[in-house]
């Protein structure tokens, strides 16, 4: 769960969604996150990349994350 107190929003995350946020620690780029997820979950690489990009965009739009570099 992610709580944004400044705008009174609560986001409930799936296990994978929470794992993505955990991996977005500022030390890894998106490629490294993708590669780790490929090792941890049985998923098609193209599907994971598509879903990850979509999820990252939704997190950015919601103000939960801020990207500091290009993917």
Phi and psi restraints in degrees (range 20) as a CNS / XPLOR table:
assign (resid 1 and name C) (resid 2 and name N)
       (resid 2 and name CA) (resid 2 and name C) 1.0 -120.0 20.0 2
assign (resid 2 and name N) (resid 2 and name CA)
       (resid 2 and name C) (resid 3 and name N) 1.0 129.9 20.0 2
assign (resid 2 and name C) (resid 3 and name N)
       (resid 3 and name CA) (resid 3 and name C) 1.0 -115.3 20.0 2
assign (resid 3 and name N) (resid 3 and name CA)
       (resid 3 and name C) (resid 4 and name N) 1.0 125.0 20.0 2
assign (resid 3 and name C) (resid 4 and name N)
       (resid 4 and name CA) (resid 4 and name C) 1.0 -106.6 20.0 2
assign (resid 4 and name N) (resid 4 and name CA)
       (resid 4 and name C) (resid 5 and name N) 1.0 94.7 20.0 2
assign (resid 4 and name C) (resid 5 and name N)
       (resid 5 and name CA) (resid 5 and name C) 1.0 -67.0 20.0 2
assign (resid 5 and name N) (resid 5 and name CA)
       (resid 5 and name C) (resid 6 and name N) 1.0 -28.9 20.0 2
assign (resid 5 and name C) (resid 6 and name N)
       (resid 6 and name CA) (resid 6 and name C) 1.0 -64.5 20.0 2
assign (resid 6 and name N) (resid 6 and name CA)
       (resid 6 and name C) (resid 7 and name N) 1.0 -26.0 20.0 2
assign (resid 6 and name C) (resid 7 and name N)
       (resid 7 and name CA) (resid 7 and name C) 1.0 -124.6 20.0 2
assign (resid 7 and name N) (resid 7 and name CA)
       (resid 7 and name C) (resid 8 and name N) 1.0 12.8 20.0 2
assign (resid 7 and name C) (resid 8 and name N)
       (resid 8 and name CA) (resid 8 and name C) 1.0 54.1 20.0 2
assign (resid 8 and name N) (resid 8 and name CA)
       (resid 8 and name C) (resid 9 and name N) 1.0 51.5 20.0 2
assign (resid 8 and name C) (resid 9 and name N)
       (resid 9 and name CA) (resid 9 and name C) 1.0 -122.3 20.0 2
assign (resid 9 and name N) (resid 9 and name CA)
       (resid 9 and name C) (resid 10 and name N) 1.0 143.8 20.0 2
assign (resid 9 and name C) (resid 10 and name N)
       (resid 10 and name CA) (resid 10 and name C) 1.0 -124.8 20.0 2
assign (resid 10 and name N) (resid 10 and name CA)
       (resid 10 and name C) (resid 11 and name N) 1.0 130.8 20.0 2
assign (resid 10 and name C) (resid 11 and name N)
       (resid 11 and name CA) (resid 11 and name C) 1.0 -115.7 20.0 2
assign (resid 11 and name N) (resid 11 and name CA)
       (resid 11 and name C) (resid 12 and name N) 1.0 124.0 20.0 2
assign (resid 11 and name C) (resid 12 and name N)
       (resid 12 and name CA) (resid 12 and name C) 1.0 -96.0 20.0 2
assign (resid 12 and name N) (resid 12 and name CA)
       (resid 12 and name C) (resid 13 and name N) 1.0 126.5 20.0 2
assign (resid 12 and name C) (resid 13 and name N)
       (resid 13 and name CA) (resid 13 and name C) 1.0 -108.3 20.0 2
assign (resid 13 and name N) (resid 13 and name CA)
       (resid 13 and name C) (resid 14 and name N) 1.0 147.7 20.0 2
assign (resid 13 and name C) (resid 14 and name N)
       (resid 14 and name CA) (resid 14 and name C) 1.0 -74.0 20.0 2
assign (resid 14 and name N) (resid 14 and name CA)
       (resid 14 and name C) (resid 15 and name N) 1.0 173.2 20.0 2
assign (resid 14 and name C) (resid 15 and name N)
       (resid 15 and name CA) (resid 15 and name C) 1.0 -58.8 20.0 2
assign (resid 15 and name N) (resid 15 and name CA)
       (resid 15 and name C) (resid 16 and name N) 1.0 -44.3 20.0 2
assign (resid 15 and name C) (resid 16 and name N)
       (resid 16 and name CA) (resid 16 and name C) 1.0 -68.4 20.0 2
assign (resid 16 and name N) (resid 16 and name CA)
       (resid 16 and name C) (resid 17 and name N) 1.0 -41.6 20.0 2
assign (resid 16 and name C) (resid 17 and name N)
       (resid 17 and name CA) (resid 17 and name C) 1.0 -59.8 20.0 2
assign (resid 17 and name N) (resid 17 and name CA)
       (resid 17 and name C) (resid 18 and name N) 1.0 -41.7 20.0 2
assign (resid 17 and name C) (resid 18 and name N)
       (resid 18 and name CA) (resid 18 and name C) 1.0 -65.6 20.0 2
assign (resid 18 and name N) (resid 18 and name CA)
       (resid 18 and name C) (resid 19 and name N) 1.0 -38.0 20.0 2
assign (resid 18 and name C) (resid 19 and name N)
       (resid 19 and name CA) (resid 19 and name C) 1.0 -64.9 20.0 2
assign (resid 19 and name N) (resid 19 and name CA)
       (resid 19 and name C) (resid 20 and name N) 1.0 -40.3 20.0 2
assign (resid 19 and name C) (resid 20 and name N)
       (resid 20 and name CA) (resid 20 and name C) 1.0 -60.0 20.0 2
assign (resid 20 and name N) (resid 20 and name CA)
       (resid 20 and name C) (resid 21 and name N) 1.0 -47.3 20.0 2
assign (resid 20 and name C) (resid 21 and name N)
       (resid 21 and name CA) (resid 21 and name C) 1.0 -61.3 20.0 2
assign (resid 21 and name N) (resid 21 and name CA)
       (resid 21 and name C) (resid 22 and name N) 1.0 -37.9 20.0 2
assign (resid 21 and name C) (resid 22 and name N)
       (resid 22 and name CA) (resid 22 and name C) 1.0 -62.9 20.0 2
assign (resid 22 and name N) (resid 22 and name CA)
       (resid 22 and name C) (resid 23 and name N) 1.0 -40.2 20.0 2
assign (resid 22 and name C) (resid 23 and name N)
       (resid 23 and name CA) (resid 23 and name C) 1.0 -74.7 20.0 2
assign (resid 23 and name N) (resid 23 and name CA)
       (resid 23 and name C) (resid 24 and name N) 1.0 -22.8 20.0 2
assign (resid 23 and name C) (resid 24 and name N)
       (resid 24 and name CA) (resid 24 and name C) 1.0 -81.8 20.0 2
assign (resid 24 and name N) (resid 24 and name CA)
       (resid 24 and name C) (resid 25 and name N) 1.0 69.2 20.0 2
assign (resid 24 and name C) (resid 25 and name N)
       (resid 25 and name CA) (resid 25 and name C) 1.0 -96.9 20.0 2
assign (resid 25 and name N) (resid 25 and name CA)
       (resid 25 and name C) (resid 26 and name N) 1.0 5.0 20.0 2
assign (resid 25 and name C) (resid 26 and name N)
       (resid 26 and name CA) (resid 26 and name C) 1.0 87.4 20.0 2
assign (resid 26 and name N) (resid 26 and name CA)
       (resid 26 and name C) (resid 27 and name N) 1.0 -9.2 20.0 2
assign (resid 26 and name C) (resid 27 and name N)
       (resid 27 and name CA) (resid 27 and name C) 1.0 -101.7 20.0 2
assign (resid 27 and name N) (resid 27 and name CA)
       (resid 27 and name C) (resid 28 and name N) 1.0 -24.8 20.0 2
assign (resid 27 and name C) (resid 28 and name N)
       (resid 28 and name CA) (resid 28 and name C) 1.0 -105.3 20.0 2
assign (resid 28 and name N) (resid 28 and name CA)
       (resid 28 and name C) (resid 29 and name N) 1.0 144.4 20.0 2
assign (resid 28 and name C) (resid 29 and name N)
       (resid 29 and name CA) (resid 29 and name C) 1.0 -89.7 20.0 2
assign (resid 29 and name N) (resid 29 and name CA)
       (resid 29 and name C) (resid 30 and name N) 1.0 177.0 20.0 2
assign (resid 29 and name C) (resid 30 and name N)
       (resid 30 and name CA) (resid 30 and name C) 1.0 -65.2 20.0 2
assign (resid 30 and name N) (resid 30 and name CA)
       (resid 30 and name C) (resid 31 and name N) 1.0 -32.3 20.0 2
assign (resid 30 and name C) (resid 31 and name N)
       (resid 31 and name CA) (resid 31 and name C) 1.0 -65.0 20.0 2
assign (resid 31 and name N) (resid 31 and name CA)
       (resid 31 and name C) (resid 32 and name N) 1.0 -42.6 20.0 2
assign (resid 31 and name C) (resid 32 and name N)
       (resid 32 and name CA) (resid 32 and name C) 1.0 -64.8 20.0 2
assign (resid 32 and name N) (resid 32 and name CA)
       (resid 32 and name C) (resid 33 and name N) 1.0 -39.6 20.0 2
assign (resid 32 and name C) (resid 33 and name N)
       (resid 33 and name CA) (resid 33 and name C) 1.0 -62.8 20.0 2
assign (resid 33 and name N) (resid 33 and name CA)
       (resid 33 and name C) (resid 34 and name N) 1.0 -46.7 20.0 2
assign (resid 33 and name C) (resid 34 and name N)
       (resid 34 and name CA) (resid 34 and name C) 1.0 -57.7 20.0 2
assign (resid 34 and name N) (resid 34 and name CA)
       (resid 34 and name C) (resid 35 and name N) 1.0 -46.1 20.0 2
assign (resid 34 and name C) (resid 35 and name N)
       (resid 35 and name CA) (resid 35 and name C) 1.0 -62.9 20.0 2
assign (resid 35 and name N) (resid 35 and name CA)
       (resid 35 and name C) (resid 36 and name N) 1.0 -40.3 20.0 2
assign (resid 35 and name C) (resid 36 and name N)
       (resid 36 and name CA) (resid 36 and name C) 1.0 -65.7 20.0 2
assign (resid 36 and name N) (resid 36 and name CA)
       (resid 36 and name C) (resid 37 and name N) 1.0 -41.7 20.0 2
assign (resid 36 and name C) (resid 37 and name N)
       (resid 37 and name CA) (resid 37 and name C) 1.0 -64.0 20.0 2
assign (resid 37 and name N) (resid 37 and name CA)
       (resid 37 and name C) (resid 38 and name N) 1.0 -36.2 20.0 2
assign (resid 37 and name C) (resid 38 and name N)
       (resid 38 and name CA) (resid 38 and name C) 1.0 -62.9 20.0 2
assign (resid 38 and name N) (resid 38 and name CA)
       (resid 38 and name C) (resid 39 and name N) 1.0 -34.7 20.0 2
assign (resid 38 and name C) (resid 39 and name N)
       (resid 39 and name CA) (resid 39 and name C) 1.0 -73.5 20.0 2
assign (resid 39 and name N) (resid 39 and name CA)
       (resid 39 and name C) (resid 40 and name N) 1.0 -33.2 20.0 2
assign (resid 39 and name C) (resid 40 and name N)
       (resid 40 and name CA) (resid 40 and name C) 1.0 -87.5 20.0 2
assign (resid 40 and name N) (resid 40 and name CA)
       (resid 40 and name C) (resid 41 and name N) 1.0 -25.8 20.0 2
assign (resid 40 and name C) (resid 41 and name N)
       (resid 41 and name CA) (resid 41 and name C) 1.0 -126.9 20.0 2
assign (resid 41 and name N) (resid 41 and name CA)
       (resid 41 and name C) (resid 42 and name N) 1.0 147.0 20.0 2
assign (resid 41 and name C) (resid 42 and name N)
       (resid 42 and name CA) (resid 42 and name C) 1.0 -83.8 20.0 2
assign (resid 42 and name N) (resid 42 and name CA)
       (resid 42 and name C) (resid 43 and name N) 1.0 100.0 20.0 2
assign (resid 42 and name C) (resid 43 and name N)
       (resid 43 and name CA) (resid 43 and name C) 1.0 -152.1 20.0 2
assign (resid 43 and name N) (resid 43 and name CA)
       (resid 43 and name C) (resid 44 and name N) 1.0 149.6 20.0 2
assign (resid 43 and name C) (resid 44 and name N)
       (resid 44 and name CA) (resid 44 and name C) 1.0 -69.3 20.0 2
assign (resid 44 and name N) (resid 44 and name CA)
       (resid 44 and name C) (resid 45 and name N) 1.0 134.9 20.0 2
assign (resid 44 and name C) (resid 45 and name N)
       (resid 45 and name CA) (resid 45 and name C) 1.0 -59.6 20.0 2
assign (resid 45 and name N) (resid 45 and name CA)
       (resid 45 and name C) (resid 46 and name N) 1.0 -44.5 20.0 2
assign (resid 45 and name C) (resid 46 and name N)
       (resid 46 and name CA) (resid 46 and name C) 1.0 -64.1 20.0 2
assign (resid 46 and name N) (resid 46 and name CA)
       (resid 46 and name C) (resid 47 and name N) 1.0 -40.6 20.0 2
assign (resid 46 and name C) (resid 47 and name N)
       (resid 47 and name CA) (resid 47 and name C) 1.0 -66.5 20.0 2
assign (resid 47 and name N) (resid 47 and name CA)
       (resid 47 and name C) (resid 48 and name N) 1.0 -42.4 20.0 2
assign (resid 47 and name C) (resid 48 and name N)
       (resid 48 and name CA) (resid 48 and name C) 1.0 -61.6 20.0 2
assign (resid 48 and name N) (resid 48 and name CA)
       (resid 48 and name C) (resid 49 and name N) 1.0 -46.1 20.0 2
assign (resid 48 and name C) (resid 49 and name N)
       (resid 49 and name CA) (resid 49 and name C) 1.0 -60.9 20.0 2
assign (resid 49 and name N) (resid 49 and name CA)
       (resid 49 and name C) (resid 50 and name N) 1.0 -43.3 20.0 2
assign (resid 49 and name C) (resid 50 and name N)
       (resid 50 and name CA) (resid 50 and name C) 1.0 -61.7 20.0 2
assign (resid 50 and name N) (resid 50 and name CA)
       (resid 50 and name C) (resid 51 and name N) 1.0 -50.7 20.0 2
assign (resid 50 and name C) (resid 51 and name N)
       (resid 51 and name CA) (resid 51 and name C) 1.0 -64.0 20.0 2
assign (resid 51 and name N) (resid 51 and name CA)
       (resid 51 and name C) (resid 52 and name N) 1.0 -39.7 20.0 2
assign (resid 51 and name C) (resid 52 and name N)
       (resid 52 and name CA) (resid 52 and name C) 1.0 -64.6 20.0 2
assign (resid 52 and name N) (resid 52 and name CA)
       (resid 52 and name C) (resid 53 and name N) 1.0 -45.3 20.0 2
assign (resid 52 and name C) (resid 53 and name N)
       (resid 53 and name CA) (resid 53 and name C) 1.0 -61.4 20.0 2
assign (resid 53 and name N) (resid 53 and name CA)
       (resid 53 and name C) (resid 54 and name N) 1.0 -41.6 20.0 2
assign (resid 53 and name C) (resid 54 and name N)
       (resid 54 and name CA) (resid 54 and name C) 1.0 -63.9 20.0 2
assign (resid 54 and name N) (resid 54 and name CA)
       (resid 54 and name C) (resid 55 and name N) 1.0 -43.6 20.0 2
assign (resid 54 and name C) (resid 55 and name N)
       (resid 55 and name CA) (resid 55 and name C) 1.0 -65.1 20.0 2
assign (resid 55 and name N) (resid 55 and name CA)
       (resid 55 and name C) (resid 56 and name N) 1.0 -42.7 20.0 2
assign (resid 55 and name C) (resid 56 and name N)
       (resid 56 and name CA) (resid 56 and name C) 1.0 -60.7 20.0 2
assign (resid 56 and name N) (resid 56 and name CA)
       (resid 56 and name C) (resid 57 and name N) 1.0 -43.7 20.0 2
assign (resid 56 and name C) (resid 57 and name N)
       (resid 57 and name CA) (resid 57 and name C) 1.0 -61.2 20.0 2
assign (resid 57 and name N) (resid 57 and name CA)
       (resid 57 and name C) (resid 58 and name N) 1.0 -40.7 20.0 2
assign (resid 57 and name C) (resid 58 and name N)
       (resid 58 and name CA) (resid 58 and name C) 1.0 -66.5 20.0 2
assign (resid 58 and name N) (resid 58 and name CA)
       (resid 58 and name C) (resid 59 and name N) 1.0 -38.9 20.0 2
assign (resid 58 and name C) (resid 59 and name N)
       (resid 59 and name CA) (resid 59 and name C) 1.0 -64.7 20.0 2
assign (resid 59 and name N) (resid 59 and name CA)
       (resid 59 and name C) (resid 60 and name N) 1.0 -40.4 20.0 2
assign (resid 59 and name C) (resid 60 and name N)
       (resid 60 and name CA) (resid 60 and name C) 1.0 -64.7 20.0 2
assign (resid 60 and name N) (resid 60 and name CA)
       (resid 60 and name C) (resid 61 and name N) 1.0 -46.2 20.0 2
assign (resid 60 and name C) (resid 61 and name N)
       (resid 61 and name CA) (resid 61 and name C) 1.0 -61.1 20.0 2
assign (resid 61 and name N) (resid 61 and name CA)
       (resid 61 and name C) (resid 62 and name N) 1.0 -33.7 20.0 2
assign (resid 61 and name C) (resid 62 and name N)
       (resid 62 and name CA) (resid 62 and name C) 1.0 -81.2 20.0 2
assign (resid 62 and name N) (resid 62 and name CA)
       (resid 62 and name C) (resid 63 and name N) 1.0 -6.1 20.0 2
assign (resid 62 and name C) (resid 63 and name N)
       (resid 63 and name CA) (resid 63 and name C) 1.0 77.6 20.0 2
assign (resid 63 and name N) (resid 63 and name CA)
       (resid 63 and name C) (resid 64 and name N) 1.0 17.4 20.0 2
assign (resid 63 and name C) (resid 64 and name N)
       (resid 64 and name CA) (resid 64 and name C) 1.0 -82.1 20.0 2
assign (resid 64 and name N) (resid 64 and name CA)
       (resid 64 and name C) (resid 65 and name N) 1.0 -35.3 20.0 2
assign (resid 64 and name C) (resid 65 and name N)
       (resid 65 and name CA) (resid 65 and name C) 1.0 -128.6 20.0 2
assign (resid 65 and name N) (resid 65 and name CA)
       (resid 65 and name C) (resid 66 and name N) 1.0 159.4 20.0 2
assign (resid 65 and name C) (resid 66 and name N)
       (resid 66 and name CA) (resid 66 and name C) 1.0 -132.7 20.0 2
assign (resid 66 and name N) (resid 66 and name CA)
       (resid 66 and name C) (resid 67 and name N) 1.0 125.0 20.0 2
assign (resid 66 and name C) (resid 67 and name N)
       (resid 67 and name CA) (resid 67 and name C) 1.0 -85.0 20.0 2
assign (resid 67 and name N) (resid 67 and name CA)
       (resid 67 and name C) (resid 68 and name N) 1.0 138.1 20.0 2
assign (resid 67 and name C) (resid 68 and name N)
       (resid 68 and name CA) (resid 68 and name C) 1.0 -107.3 20.0 2
assign (resid 68 and name N) (resid 68 and name CA)
       (resid 68 and name C) (resid 69 and name N) 1.0 -6.6 20.0 2
assign (resid 68 and name C) (resid 69 and name N)
       (resid 69 and name CA) (resid 69 and name C) 1.0 -149.9 20.0 2
assign (resid 69 and name N) (resid 69 and name CA)
       (resid 69 and name C) (resid 70 and name N) 1.0 164.0 20.0 2
assign (resid 69 and name C) (resid 70 and name N)
       (resid 70 and name CA) (resid 70 and name C) 1.0 -69.4 20.0 2
assign (resid 70 and name N) (resid 70 and name CA)
       (resid 70 and name C) (resid 71 and name N) 1.0 152.1 20.0 2
